[in-house]
Amino acid sequence: MGLSVPGDVSVVGYNDIPIVSHLPTPLTTVRIPFDQIAARALELVIEGGGDQADVIFRAAPTLIPRRSTARPAGA
């Protein structure tokens, strides 16, 4: 289609697999803290689940900016 990354479009991946930082245009990605999610899941299993209010857990993803996304003008 004649588009360029990041000139015309930005590309963002998910899960930050190791190879994406070594591509010809390193891929911006969203890193999910699976270690935190797994640790909380194990705690719930060990504790026996408990009240539904105890199950709510938020794990914040992290944006890893690389060259596959353009910076907005003035940024």
PDB file of N, CA, C and O in Angstrom:
ATOM      1  N   MET A   1       0.826  -1.199   0.000  1.00  0.00           N
ATOM      2  CA  MET A   1       0.000   0.000   0.000  1.00  0.00           C
ATOM      3  C   MET A   1       0.867   1.258   0.000  1.00  0.00           C
ATOM      4  O   MET A   1       0.350   2.371  -0.099  1.00  0.00           O
ATOM      5  N   GLY A   2       2.163   1.084   0.109  1.00  0.00           N
ATOM      6  CA  GLY A   2       3.050   2.244   0.057  1.00  0.00           C
ATOM      7  C   GLY A   2       3.133   3.033   1.356  1.00  0.00           C
ATOM      8  O   GLY A   2       3.625   4.161   1.354  1.00  0.00           O
ATOM      9  N   LEU A   3       2.667   2.472   2.454  1.00  0.00           N
ATOM     10  CA  LEU A   3       2.717   3.165   3.747  1.00  0.00           C
ATOM     11  C   LEU A   3       4.041   2.870   4.440  1.00  0.00           C
ATOM     12  O   LEU A   3       4.644   1.818   4.230  1.00  0.00           O
ATOM     13  N   SER A   4       4.482   3.807   5.265  1.00  0.00           N
ATOM     14  CA  SER A   4       5.711   3.574   6.033  1.00  0.00           C
ATOM     15  C   SER A   4       5.414   3.620   7.518  1.00  0.00           C
ATOM     16  O   SER A   4       4.507   4.315   7.976  1.00  0.00           O
ATOM     17  N   VAL A   5       6.212   2.854   8.260  1.00  0.00           N
ATOM     18  CA  VAL A   5       6.123   2.822   9.722  1.00  0.00           C
ATOM     19  C   VAL A   5       7.384   3.496  10.239  1.00  0.00           C
ATOM     20  O   VAL A   5       8.476   3.056   9.881  1.00  0.00           O
ATOM     21  N   PRO A   6       7.301   4.518  11.044  1.00  0.00           N
ATOM     22  CA  PRO A   6       6.125   5.148  11.632  1.00  0.00           C
ATOM     23  C   PRO A   6       5.650   6.392  10.892  1.00  0.00           C
ATOM     24  O   PRO A   6       4.812   7.126  11.415  1.00  0.00           O
ATOM     25  N   GLY A   7       6.162   6.650   9.688  1.00  0.00           N
ATOM     26  CA  GLY A   7       5.784   7.869   8.974  1.00  0.00           C
ATOM     27  C   GLY A   7       4.300   8.034   8.738  1.00  0.00           C
ATOM     28  O   GLY A   7       3.742   9.102   8.991  1.00  0.00           O
ATOM     29  N   ASP A   8       3.646   6.968   8.247  1.00  0.00           N
ATOM     30  CA  ASP A   8       2.222   7.035   7.926  1.00  0.00           C
ATOM     31  C   ASP A   8       1.334   6.360   8.957  1.00  0.00           C
ATOM     32  O   ASP A   8       0.226   6.821   9.230  1.00  0.00           O
ATOM     33  N   VAL A   9       1.816   5.280   9.521  1.00  0.00           N
ATOM     34  CA  VAL A   9       1.046   4.551  10.526  1.00  0.00           C
ATOM     35  C   VAL A   9       1.961   4.153  11.674  1.00  0.00           C
ATOM     36  O   VAL A   9       3.161   3.951  11.485  1.00  0.00           O
ATOM     37  N   SER A  10       1.392   4.045  12.849  1.00  0.00           N
ATOM     38  CA  SER A  10       2.115   3.539  14.014  1.00  0.00           C
ATOM     39  C   SER A  10       1.649   2.113  14.268  1.00  0.00           C
ATOM     40  O   SER A  10       0.479   1.790  14.063  1.00  0.00           O
ATOM     41  N   VAL A  11       2.567   1.260  14.714  1.00  0.00           N
ATOM     42  CA  VAL A  11       2.246  -0.127  14.994  1.00  0.00           C
ATOM     43  C   VAL A  11       2.644  -0.421  16.435  1.00  0.00           C
ATOM     44  O   VAL A  11       3.763  -0.125  16.855  1.00  0.00           O
ATOM     45  N   VAL A  12       1.712  -1.009  17.190  1.00  0.00           N
ATOM     46  CA  VAL A  12       1.969  -1.354  18.588  1.00  0.00           C
ATOM     47  C   VAL A  12       1.625  -2.821  18.784  1.00  0.00           C
ATOM     48  O   VAL A  12       0.550  -3.279  18.396  1.00  0.00           O
ATOM     49  N   GLY A  13       2.549  -3.548  19.390  1.00  0.00           N
ATOM     50  CA  GLY A  13       2.334  -4.956  19.676  1.00  0.00           C
ATOM     51  C   GLY A  13       1.877  -5.153  21.109  1.00  0.00           C
ATOM     52  O   GLY A  13       1.694  -4.196  21.862  1.00  0.00           O
ATOM     53  N   TYR A  14       1.700  -6.405  21.465  1.00  0.00           N
ATOM     54  CA  TYR A  14       1.197  -6.766  22.784  1.00  0.00           C
ATOM     55  C   TYR A  14       2.061  -7.876  23.360  1.00  0.00           C
ATOM     56  O   TYR A  14       2.322  -8.871  22.684  1.00  0.00           O
ATOM     57  N   ASN A  15       2.498  -7.723  24.571  1.00  0.00           N
ATOM     58  CA  ASN A  15       3.184  -8.748  25.332  1.00  0.00           C
ATOM     59  C   ASN A  15       4.706  -8.657  25.304  1.00  0.00           C
ATOM     60  O   ASN A  15       5.364  -9.423  26.009  1.00  0.00           O
ATOM     61  N   ASP A  16       5.289  -7.760  24.527  1.00  0.00           N
ATOM     62  CA  ASP A  16       6.730  -7.487  24.525  1.00  0.00           C
ATOM     63  C   ASP A  16       7.589  -8.739  24.410  1.00  0.00           C
ATOM     64  O   ASP A  16       8.482  -8.957  25.229  1.00  0.00           O
ATOM     65  N   ILE A  17       7.324  -9.565  23.397  1.00  0.00           N
ATOM     66  CA  ILE A  17       8.188 -10.716  23.183  1.00  0.00           C
ATOM     67  C   ILE A  17       9.582 -10.225  22.790  1.00  0.00           C
ATOM     68  O   ILE A  17       9.694  -9.195  22.124  1.00  0.00           O
ATOM     69  N   PRO A  18      10.638 -10.925  23.178  1.00  0.00           N
ATOM     70  CA  PRO A  18      12.009 -10.426  23.011  1.00  0.00           C
ATOM     71  C   PRO A  18      12.402 -10.015  21.592  1.00  0.00           C
ATOM     72  O   PRO A  18      13.139  -9.042  21.427  1.00  0.00           O
ATOM     73  N   ILE A  19      11.938 -10.718  20.574  1.00  0.00           N
ATOM     74  CA  ILE A  19      12.390 -10.435  19.217  1.00  0.00           C
ATOM     75  C   ILE A  19      11.967  -9.055  18.707  1.00  0.00           C
ATOM     76  O   ILE A  19      12.627  -8.500  17.829  1.00  0.00           O
ATOM     77  N   VAL A  20      10.870  -8.487  19.245  1.00  0.00           N
ATOM     78  CA  VAL A  20      10.346  -7.241  18.685  1.00  0.00           C
ATOM     79  C   VAL A  20      11.297  -6.061  18.831  1.00  0.00           C
ATOM     80  O   VAL A  20      11.215  -5.107  18.058  1.00  0.00           O
ATOM     81  N   SER A  21      12.189  -6.107  19.799  1.00  0.00           N
ATOM     82  CA  SER A  21      13.148  -5.007  19.943  1.00  0.00           C
ATOM     83  C   SER A  21      14.298  -5.122  18.947  1.00  0.00           C
ATOM     84  O   SER A  21      15.091  -4.190  18.811  1.00  0.00           O
ATOM     85  N   HIS A  22      14.398  -6.257  18.245  1.00  0.00           N
ATOM     86  CA  HIS A  22      15.487  -6.494  17.299  1.00  0.00           C
ATOM     87  C   HIS A  22      15.043  -6.449  15.837  1.00  0.00           C
ATOM     88  O   HIS A  22      15.844  -6.723  14.943  1.00  0.00           O
ATOM     89  N   LEU A  23      13.790  -6.112  15.584  1.00  0.00           N
ATOM     90  CA  LEU A  23      13.292  -6.025  14.214  1.00  0.00           C
ATOM     91  C   LEU A  23      13.918  -4.821  13.508  1.00  0.00           C
ATOM     92  O   LEU A  23      14.439  -3.927  14.175  1.00  0.00           O
ATOM     93  N   PRO A  24      13.878  -4.778  12.158  1.00  0.00           N
ATOM     94  CA  PRO A  24      14.426  -3.610  11.445  1.00  0.00           C
ATOM     95  C   PRO A  24      13.827  -2.286  11.938  1.00  0.00           C
ATOM     96  O   PRO A  24      14.535  -1.285  12.040  1.00  0.00           O
ATOM     97  N   THR A  25      12.544  -2.282  12.239  1.00  0.00           N
ATOM     98  CA  THR A  25      11.906  -1.160  12.936  1.00  0.00           C
ATOM     99  C   THR A  25      11.419  -1.733  14.258  1.00  0.00           C
ATOM    100  O   THR A  25      10.382  -2.395  14.297  1.00  0.00           O
ATOM    101  N   PRO A  26      12.163  -1.485  15.361  1.00  0.00           N
ATOM    102  CA  PRO A  26      11.765  -2.054  16.661  1.00  0.00           C
ATOM    103  C   PRO A  26      10.320  -1.694  17.007  1.00  0.00           C
ATOM    104  O   PRO A  26       9.905  -0.542  16.878  1.00  0.00           O
ATOM    105  N   LEU A  27       9.573  -2.689  17.442  1.00  0.00           N
ATOM    106  CA  LEU A  27       8.133  -2.559  17.654  1.00  0.00           C
ATOM    107  C   LEU A  27       7.800  -2.017  19.046  1.00  0.00           C
ATOM    108  O   LEU A  27       8.209  -2.575  20.064  1.00  0.00           O
ATOM    109  N   THR A  28       7.047  -0.915  19.062  1.00  0.00           N
ATOM    110  CA  THR A  28       6.469  -0.420  20.305  1.00  0.00           C
ATOM    111  C   THR A  28       5.527  -1.500  20.816  1.00  0.00           C
ATOM    112  O   THR A  28       4.853  -2.159  20.024  1.00  0.00           O
ATOM    113  N   THR A  29       5.473  -1.686  22.121  1.00  0.00           N
ATOM    114  CA  THR A  29       4.653  -2.765  22.654  1.00  0.00           C
ATOM    115  C   THR A  29       4.058  -2.393  24.005  1.00  0.00           C
ATOM    116  O   THR A  29       4.486  -1.437  24.652  1.00  0.00           O
ATOM    117  N   VAL A  30       3.081  -3.156  24.407  1.00  0.00           N
ATOM    118  CA  VAL A  30       2.482  -3.028  25.730  1.00  0.00           C
ATOM    119  C   VAL A  30       2.912  -4.257  26.518  1.00  0.00           C
ATOM    120  O   VAL A  30       2.634  -5.389  26.122  1.00  0.00           O
ATOM    121  N   ARG A  31       3.590  -4.025  27.633  1.00  0.00           N
ATOM    122  CA  ARG A  31       4.061  -5.130  28.484  1.00  0.00           C
ATOM    123  C   ARG A  31       3.039  -5.366  29.590  1.00  0.00           C
ATOM    124  O   ARG A  31       2.671  -4.442  30.315  1.00  0.00           O
ATOM    125  N   ILE A  32       2.591  -6.596  29.709  1.00  0.00           N
ATOM    126  CA  ILE A  32       1.618  -6.990  30.728  1.00  0.00           C
ATOM    127  C   ILE A  32       2.369  -7.676  31.871  1.00  0.00           C
ATOM    128  O   ILE A  32       3.181  -8.564  31.614  1.00  0.00           O
ATOM    129  N   PRO A  33       2.121  -7.291  33.119  1.00  0.00           N
ATOM    130  CA  PRO A  33       2.851  -7.878  34.248  1.00  0.00           C
ATOM    131  C   PRO A  33       2.304  -9.260  34.634  1.00  0.00           C
ATOM    132  O   PRO A  33       1.671  -9.426  35.676  1.00  0.00           O
ATOM    133  N   PHE A  34       2.567 -10.251  33.761  1.00  0.00           N
ATOM    134  CA  PHE A  34       2.029 -11.590  33.992  1.00  0.00           C
ATOM    135  C   PHE A  34       2.537 -12.189  35.303  1.00  0.00           C
ATOM    136  O   PHE A  34       1.833 -12.984  35.925  1.00  0.00           O
ATOM    137  N   ASP A  35       3.742 -11.825  35.731  1.00  0.00           N
ATOM    138  CA  ASP A  35       4.246 -12.351  37.003  1.00  0.00           C
ATOM    139  C   ASP A  35       3.377 -11.894  38.167  1.00  0.00           C
ATOM    140  O   ASP A  35       3.117 -12.671  39.085  1.00  0.00           O
ATOM    141  N   GLN A  36       2.923 -10.639  38.141  1.00  0.00           N
ATOM    142  CA  GLN A  36       2.039 -10.136  39.195  1.00  0.00           C
ATOM    143  C   GLN A  36       0.677 -10.814  39.133  1.00  0.00           C
ATOM    144  O   GLN A  36       0.099 -11.159  40.163  1.00  0.00           O
ATOM    145  N   ILE A  37       0.172 -11.002  37.922  1.00  0.00           N
ATOM    146  CA  ILE A  37      -1.136 -11.643  37.749  1.00  0.00           C
ATOM    147  C   ILE A  37      -1.077 -13.091  38.240  1.00  0.00           C
ATOM    148  O   ILE A  37      -1.980 -13.554  38.937  1.00  0.00           O
ATOM    149  N   ALA A  38      -0.009 -13.800  37.872  1.00  0.00           N
ATOM    150  CA  ALA A  38       0.132 -15.197  38.297  1.00  0.00           C
ATOM    151  C   ALA A  38       0.298 -15.300  39.809  1.00  0.00           C
ATOM    152  O   ALA A  38      -0.270 -16.195  40.435  1.00  0.00           O
ATOM    153  N   ALA A  39       1.079 -14.386  40.402  1.00  0.00           N
ATOM    154  CA  ALA A  39       1.283 -14.413  41.852  1.00  0.00           C
ATOM    155  C   ALA A  39      -0.042 -14.202  42.579  1.00  0.00           C
ATOM    156  O   ALA A  39      -0.319 -14.880  43.569  1.00  0.00           O
ATOM    157  N   ARG A  40      -0.855 -13.278  42.102  1.00  0.00           N
ATOM    158  CA  ARG A  40      -2.156 -13.026  42.738  1.00  0.00           C
ATOM    159  C   ARG A  40      -3.084 -14.223  42.560  1.00  0.00           C
ATOM    160  O   ARG A  40      -3.827 -14.571  43.478  1.00  0.00           O
ATOM    161  N   ALA A  41      -3.048 -14.853  41.391  1.00  0.00           N
ATOM    162  CA  ALA A  41      -3.875 -16.035  41.158  1.00  0.00           C
ATOM    163  C   ALA A  41      -3.489 -17.161  42.112  1.00  0.00           C
ATOM    164  O   ALA A  41      -4.362 -17.836  42.659  1.00  0.00           O
ATOM    165  N   LEU A  42      -2.198 -17.367  42.315  1.00  0.00           N
ATOM    166  CA  LEU A  42      -1.746 -18.396  43.258  1.00  0.00           C
ATOM    167  C   LEU A  42      -2.175 -18.072  44.688  1.00  0.00           C
ATOM    168  O   LEU A  42      -2.577 -18.963  45.437  1.00  0.00           O
ATOM    169  N   GLU A  43      -2.089 -16.806  45.063  1.00  0.00           N
ATOM    170  CA  GLU A  43      -2.549 -16.406  46.401  1.00  0.00           C
ATOM    171  C   GLU A  43      -4.017 -16.756  46.583  1.00  0.00           C
ATOM    172  O   GLU A  43      -4.410 -17.266  47.631  1.00  0.00           O
ATOM    173  N   LEU A  44      -4.836 -16.482  45.559  1.00  0.00           N
ATOM    174  CA  LEU A  44      -6.264 -16.778  45.647  1.00  0.00           C
ATOM    175  C   LEU A  44      -6.515 -18.272  45.771  1.00  0.00           C
ATOM    176  O   LEU A  44      -7.390 -18.695  46.526  1.00  0.00           O
ATOM    177  N   VAL A  45      -5.753 -19.076  45.035  1.00  0.00           N
ATOM    178  CA  VAL A  45      -5.907 -20.531  45.115  1.00  0.00           C
ATOM    179  C   VAL A  45      -5.519 -21.021  46.503  1.00  0.00           C
ATOM    180  O   VAL A  45      -6.225 -21.829  47.106  1.00  0.00           O
ATOM    181  N   ILE A  46      -4.395 -20.528  47.003  1.00  0.00           N
ATOM    182  CA  ILE A  46      -3.915 -20.960  48.318  1.00  0.00           C
ATOM    183  C   ILE A  46      -4.866 -20.516  49.428  1.00  0.00           C
ATOM    184  O   ILE A  46      -5.107 -21.256  50.381  1.00  0.00           O
ATOM    185  N   GLU A  47      -5.405 -19.294  49.295  1.00  0.00           N
ATOM    186  CA  GLU A  47      -6.315 -18.763  50.309  1.00  0.00           C
ATOM    187  C   GLU A  47      -7.725 -19.347  50.185  1.00  0.00           C
ATOM    188  O   GLU A  47      -8.553 -19.151  51.073  1.00  0.00           O
ATOM    189  N   GLY A  48      -7.999 -20.051  49.111  1.00  0.00           N
ATOM    190  CA  GLY A  48      -9.323 -20.645  48.934  1.00  0.00           C
ATOM    191  C   GLY A  48     -10.329 -19.724  48.289  1.00  0.00           C
ATOM    192  O   GLY A  48     -11.528 -19.986  48.385  1.00  0.00           O
ATOM    193  N   GLY A  49      -9.907 -18.660  47.637  1.00  0.00           N
ATOM    194  CA  GLY A  49     -10.841 -17.799  46.920  1.00  0.00           C
ATOM    195  C   GLY A  49     -11.366 -16.663  47.764  1.00  0.00           C
ATOM    196  O   GLY A  49     -11.074 -15.499  47.491  1.00  0.00           O
ATOM    197  N   GLY A  50     -12.140 -16.985  48.789  1.00  0.00           N
ATOM    198  CA  GLY A  50     -12.684 -15.942  49.655  1.00  0.00           C
ATOM    199  C   GLY A  50     -13.829 -15.191  49.008  1.00  0.00           C
ATOM    200  O   GLY A  50     -14.463 -15.669  48.067  1.00  0.00           O
ATOM    201  N   ASP A  51     -14.077 -14.013  49.531  1.00  0.00           N
ATOM    202  CA  ASP A  51     -15.143 -13.130  49.066  1.00  0.00           C
ATOM    203  C   ASP A  51     -14.797 -12.591  47.674  1.00  0.00           C
ATOM    204  O   ASP A  51     -13.623 -12.429  47.342  1.00  0.00           O
ATOM    205  N   GLN A  52     -15.828 -12.316  46.861  1.00  0.00           N
ATOM    206  CA  GLN A  52     -15.579 -11.794  45.515  1.00  0.00           C
ATOM    207  C   GLN A  52     -14.840 -10.461  45.576  1.00  0.00           C
ATOM    208  O   GLN A  52     -14.072 -10.155  44.664  1.00  0.00           O
ATOM    209  N   ALA A  53     -15.043  -9.665  46.608  1.00  0.00           N
ATOM    210  CA  ALA A  53     -14.336  -8.397  46.745  1.00  0.00           C
ATOM    211  C   ALA A  53     -12.830  -8.620  46.839  1.00  0.00           C
ATOM    212  O   ALA A  53     -12.052  -7.749  46.449  1.00  0.00           O
ATOM    213  N   ASP A  54     -12.411  -9.774  47.350  1.00  0.00           N
ATOM    214  CA  ASP A  54     -10.985 -10.092  47.453  1.00  0.00           C
ATOM    215  C   ASP A  54     -10.370 -10.453  46.102  1.00  0.00           C
ATOM    216  O   ASP A  54      -9.149 -10.446  45.948  1.00  0.00           O
ATOM    217  N   VAL A  55     -11.216 -10.765  45.133  1.00  0.00           N
ATOM    218  CA  VAL A  55     -10.730 -11.231  43.842  1.00  0.00           C
ATOM    219  C   VAL A  55     -10.321 -10.075  42.941  1.00  0.00           C
ATOM    220  O   VAL A  55      -9.500 -10.262  42.043  1.00  0.00           O
ATOM    221  N   ILE A  56     -10.870  -8.893  43.157  1.00  0.00           N
ATOM    222  CA  ILE A  56     -10.564  -7.748  42.304  1.00  0.00           C
ATOM    223  C   ILE A  56      -9.083  -7.395  42.434  1.00  0.00           C
ATOM    224  O   ILE A  56      -8.561  -7.187  43.529  1.00  0.00           O
ATOM    225  N   PHE A  57      -8.432  -7.338  41.278  1.00  0.00           N
ATOM    226  CA  PHE A  57      -7.002  -7.057  41.235  1.00  0.00           C
ATOM    227  C   PHE A  57      -6.721  -6.327  39.936  1.00  0.00           C
ATOM    228  O   PHE A  57      -7.197  -6.731  38.875  1.00  0.00           O
ATOM    229  N   ARG A  58      -5.960  -5.266  40.016  1.00  0.00           N
ATOM    230  CA  ARG A  58      -5.596  -4.511  38.820  1.00  0.00           C
ATOM    231  C   ARG A  58      -4.087  -4.554  38.651  1.00  0.00           C
ATOM    232  O   ARG A  58      -3.335  -4.243  39.575  1.00  0.00           O
ATOM    233  N   ALA A  59      -3.664  -4.936  37.482  1.00  0.00           N
ATOM    234  CA  ALA A  59      -2.241  -4.952  37.143  1.00  0.00           C
ATOM    235  C   ALA A  59      -2.057  -4.001  35.965  1.00  0.00           C
ATOM    236  O   ALA A  59      -2.585  -4.243  34.879  1.00  0.00           O
ATOM    237  N   ALA A  60      -1.325  -2.945  36.174  1.00  0.00           N
ATOM    238  CA  ALA A  60      -1.170  -1.913  35.149  1.00  0.00           C
ATOM    239  C   ALA A  60      -0.169  -2.333  34.073  1.00  0.00           C
ATOM    240  O   ALA A  60       0.955  -2.723  34.388  1.00  0.00           O
ATOM    241  N   PRO A  61      -0.576  -2.253  32.806  1.00  0.00           N
ATOM    242  CA  PRO A  61       0.359  -2.525  31.723  1.00  0.00           C
ATOM    243  C   PRO A  61       1.346  -1.364  31.577  1.00  0.00           C
ATOM    244  O   PRO A  61       1.095  -0.263  32.066  1.00  0.00           O
ATOM    245  N   THR A  62       2.454  -1.617  30.910  1.00  0.00           N
ATOM    246  CA  THR A  62       3.467  -0.593  30.676  1.00  0.00           C
ATOM    247  C   THR A  62       3.676  -0.453  29.172  1.00  0.00           C
ATOM    248  O   THR A  62       3.864  -1.447  28.472  1.00  0.00           O
ATOM    249  N   LEU A  63       3.645   0.780  28.680  1.00  0.00           N
ATOM    250  CA  LEU A  63       3.940   1.036  27.278  1.00  0.00           C
ATOM    251  C   LEU A  63       5.450   1.113  27.108  1.00  0.00           C
ATOM    252  O   LEU A  63       6.121   1.859  27.821  1.00  0.00           O
ATOM    253  N   ILE A  64       5.986   0.342  26.160  1.00  0.00           N
ATOM    254  CA  ILE A  64       7.408   0.355  25.852  1.00  0.00           C
ATOM    255  C   ILE A  64       7.551   1.000  24.471  1.00  0.00           C
ATOM    256  O   ILE A  64       7.430   0.315  23.456  1.00  0.00           O
ATOM    257  N   PRO A  65       7.809   2.319  24.424  1.00  0.00           N
ATOM    258  CA  PRO A  65       7.885   2.992  23.125  1.00  0.00           C
ATOM    259  C   PRO A  65       9.185   2.652  22.391  1.00  0.00           C
ATOM    260  O   PRO A  65      10.276   2.704  22.960  1.00  0.00           O
ATOM    261  N   ARG A  66       9.035   2.308  21.131  1.00  0.00           N
ATOM    262  CA  ARG A  66      10.188   2.058  20.255  1.00  0.00           C
ATOM    263  C   ARG A  66       9.932   2.792  18.938  1.00  0.00           C
ATOM    264  O   ARG A  66       9.071   3.671  18.883  1.00  0.00           O
ATOM    265  N   ARG A  67      10.646   2.454  17.905  1.00  0.00           N
ATOM    266  CA  ARG A  67      10.593   3.248  16.676  1.00  0.00           C
ATOM    267  C   ARG A  67       9.416   2.947  15.766  1.00  0.00           C
ATOM    268  O   ARG A  67       9.351   3.521  14.679  1.00  0.00           O
ATOM    269  N   SER A  68       8.484   2.082  16.140  1.00  0.00           N
ATOM    270  CA  SER A  68       7.335   1.791  15.275  1.00  0.00           C
ATOM    271  C   SER A  68       6.182   2.763  15.481  1.00  0.00           C
ATOM    272  O   SER A  68       5.137   2.635  14.842  1.00  0.00           O
ATOM    273  N   THR A  69       6.366   3.736  16.370  1.00  0.00           N
ATOM    274  CA  THR A  69       5.349   4.770  16.577  1.00  0.00           C
ATOM    275  C   THR A  69       5.988   6.135  16.422  1.00  0.00           C
ATOM    276  O   THR A  69       7.119   6.367  16.850  1.00  0.00           O
ATOM    277  N   ALA A  70       5.247   7.024  15.806  1.00  0.00           N
ATOM    278  CA  ALA A  70       5.717   8.393  15.612  1.00  0.00           C
ATOM    279  C   ALA A  70       5.397   9.220  16.844  1.00  0.00           C
ATOM    280  O   ALA A  70       4.389   8.998  17.516  1.00  0.00           O
ATOM    281  N   ARG A  71       6.254  10.159  17.124  1.00  0.00           N
ATOM    282  CA  ARG A  71       5.973  11.087  18.220  1.00  0.00           C
ATOM    283  C   ARG A  71       5.118  12.225  17.666  1.00  0.00           C
ATOM    284  O   ARG A  71       5.366  12.715  16.564  1.00  0.00           O
ATOM    285  N   PRO A  72       4.106  12.645  18.438  1.00  0.00           N
ATOM    286  CA  PRO A  72       3.283  13.776  17.975  1.00  0.00           C
ATOM    287  C   PRO A  72       4.148  15.041  17.861  1.00  0.00           C
ATOM    288  O   PRO A  72       5.139  15.189  18.576  1.00  0.00           O
ATOM    289  N   ALA A  73       3.769  15.926  16.975  1.00  0.00           N
ATOM    290  CA  ALA A  73       4.499  17.196  16.798  1.00  0.00           C
ATOM    291  C   ALA A  73       4.536  17.940  18.129  1.00  0.00           C
ATOM    292  O   ALA A  73       3.511  18.066  18.799  1.00  0.00           O
ATOM    293  N   GLY A  74       5.703  18.429  18.511  1.00  0.00           N
ATOM    294  CA  GLY A  74       5.849  19.182  19.744  1.00  0.00           C
ATOM    295  C   GLY A  74       6.086  18.303  20.979  1.00  0.00           C
ATOM    296  O   GLY A  74       6.237  18.821  22.086  1.00  0.00           O
ATOM    297  N   ALA A  75       6.118  16.988  20.795  1.00  0.00           N
ATOM    298  CA  ALA A  75       6.313  16.093  21.959  1.00  0.00           C
ATOM    299  C   ALA A  75       7.781  15.813  22.193  1.00  0.00           C
ATOM    300  O   ALA A  75       8.130  15.085  23.122  1.00  0.00           O
TER     301      ALA A  75
END
